[in-house]
Amino acid sequence: MKIKEGIDITAFLDTVKECKGSVYFKTIEGDQLNLKSLLSQYILISIIDNAELAGNGVIDCSQKEDFSLLKEFVIPCQ
């Protein structure tokens, strides 16, 4: 799943906190940011400001039910 453009990043990160499992932002270079980590959240905020970087990454959840919590913030990958 890719992050939608123009989302409320604070609401997104608050929703990530509600997820039961881990939530990752994965880059095409193979980097993985655990979005439950405060440091990773700061890095994600800077990535979101760059449309190219944000568009090249995907959101991955370790628990399938967490995708339903995040559905308003993400779109399926094509």
C-alpha positions as CSV (number, residue, x, y, z in Angstrom):
1,M,0.0,0.0,0.0
2,K,1.2,3.5,-0.8
3,I,0.6,6.6,1.3
4,K,-2.0,8.9,-0.1
5,E,-0.9,12.4,-0.9
6,G,-2.1,15.2,1.4
7,I,-2.9,13.0,4.4
8,D,-3.0,14.3,7.9
9,I,0.4,12.9,9.0
10,T,-0.5,13.4,12.7
11,A,-3.7,11.4,12.4
12,F,-1.8,8.7,10.4
13,L,0.8,8.3,13.0
14,D,-1.8,8.3,15.8
15,T,-3.5,5.4,13.9
16,V,-0.2,3.6,13.6
17,K,0.0,3.6,17.4
18,E,-3.4,1.8,17.5
19,C,-2.2,-1.0,15.3
20,K,-1.5,-4.3,17.1
21,G,1.5,-5.3,15.0
22,S,4.4,-3.5,13.5
23,V,3.9,-1.0,10.7
24,Y,6.8,-0.4,8.3
25,F,7.5,2.2,5.5
26,K,9.7,0.2,3.1
27,T,11.7,2.0,0.4
28,I,12.7,0.7,-3.0
29,E,16.3,0.6,-1.7
30,G,15.4,-1.9,0.9
31,D,15.2,0.3,3.9
32,Q,12.5,-0.4,6.5
33,L,11.3,2.3,8.9
34,N,9.3,0.9,11.9
35,L,6.7,3.6,12.2
36,K,6.1,2.8,15.9
37,S,9.6,4.2,16.5
38,L,9.7,8.0,17.1
39,L,12.9,8.4,15.2
40,S,11.4,6.6,12.2
41,Q,8.3,8.8,12.4
42,Y,10.6,11.9,12.1
43,I,12.3,10.4,9.1
44,L,8.9,9.6,7.5
45,I,7.7,13.2,8.0
46,S,10.7,14.4,6.0
47,I,10.1,11.7,3.3
48,I,6.4,12.7,3.0
49,D,7.5,16.3,2.0
50,N,9.2,14.8,-1.0
51,A,6.6,13.3,-3.4
52,E,9.1,11.2,-5.3
53,L,10.5,9.6,-2.1
54,A,7.0,9.1,-0.7
55,G,5.7,7.6,-3.9
56,N,8.5,5.1,-4.1
57,G,7.8,3.6,-0.6
58,V,5.1,1.2,0.6
59,I,3.4,0.6,3.9
60,D,3.6,-2.9,5.2
61,C,1.8,-4.3,8.3
62,S,2.8,-7.4,10.2
63,Q,-0.8,-8.0,11.2
64,K,-3.3,-8.1,8.3
65,E,-6.1,-6.6,10.4
66,D,-4.0,-3.4,10.8
67,F,-4.5,-2.6,7.1
68,S,-8.2,-1.9,7.9
69,L,-7.2,0.7,10.4
70,L,-4.9,2.5,7.9
71,K,-7.2,2.2,4.9
72,E,-8.1,5.9,4.8
73,F,-4.4,6.9,4.6
74,V,-3.2,4.4,1.9
75,I,-4.0,3.2,-1.6
76,P,-3.3,-0.2,-3.1
77,C,-0.1,-0.6,-5.0
78,Q,-0.5,-1.1,-8.7
